[in-house]
Amino acid sequence: MTITITAFERSPDRGRGLARDMRIRWALEEVGQPYDVRLVSFKTMREPAHLALQPFGQIPTYEEGDLALFESGAIVLHIGERHAGLLPDDENGRARALTWMFAALNTVEPPIFDRALARILERNEPWYEQRLHALEVSIRKRLDDLSRRLGDADWLDGAFSAGDLLMVTVLLRLKGSDILDGYPNLSAYVARGEARPAYKRAFAAQLAVFTAASTT
């Protein structure tokens, strides 16, 4: 059965690999599974057919036969459970990988994503500087803890796993900022993720969509 995922027809990240379909593309590339992509507009995302797949009108979605999933973390977990390459074989290692998946999305990502939104939507508000400062304090606290835990290791818990895949995609929103630059081991960690052949293939596929859209 062919896997089909949805992605932005015109991604607001301008091809930088930040849209969340990147997580699914990367996961599928890591496990060697082909997939099709159905591009959706912001208008389409609010129509009944898409809302039946993703009740919050977002991307990505995942369809395989009669199975339909939403939420990028849940989709990556499903891929990891179905195919070798993203979750350790031993039970304890798998449990630790799941822990890092949750940590990436529930602990590290929220202030990073809120900072990105604030920089776009709240820049002209009187509280902008105060809110940005508060978010960056929160981000640095999380990165302090993450940097200390990672140390000089290549990955979070031995071999590369779905936990690393999600954590790298979260940290990519800080790439090139003085925040991430202040943590050399985390910057190197992100670079290792980007250097993986599966990541490069996923990034090229997502960038091609933006490039095609920008020429039409």
Summary of the structure (lengths in Angstrom):
residues: 216
radius of gyration: 17.4
end to end distance: 31.8
largest distance: 52.4
contacts: 665
relative contact order: 0.16
helix: 60%
strand: 9%
